[in-house]
Amino acid sequence: MMQEAKPADTMRELPTETREFLAKLEPSDLEALHEAALFWKRVSAFGIVLKWLAIFLVAVATGIVAFGESISKIISWLSK
């Protein structure tokens, strides 16, 4: 099993600009970044749901049209 790297070891591998940026952050900034990350995670998940909902609605509409056309053909056959 892999051991997790200690924060100091992980920070050493980051670019200098990133380390300087992170060093300037206050606890409230970290909380805001955490909330923003959660927000974007939820928005992207909701986007996936909306995509599949749109595909479902198009499929239902197409199915209703095809069903209506089939019913009209059957009625026209029976009326001859």
C-alpha positions, 0 to 999 in steps of 0.5 A: 500500500502506498504511503501518502506524502507529507504536506512539506514533501508535496509542497516541495514539488510544486512550482515556486509561483504556486508555493508563493500563492499558497503561502499568502492564503489565509484560512478564510481563503482556503475555505472559499476555495474549498466551497468553490471547488464543491460548487463546481463539482455540483454544477458539473454533475448537474450538467451531466444530468441536464444533458441526459434529460435533454437526450431523454426528452428528444427520444420521447418526442421522437417516439411520440411522433413515430407512435402517432404516425403508426396509429394514423397508418393503422387507421388509414388501413382499417378505413379502406 
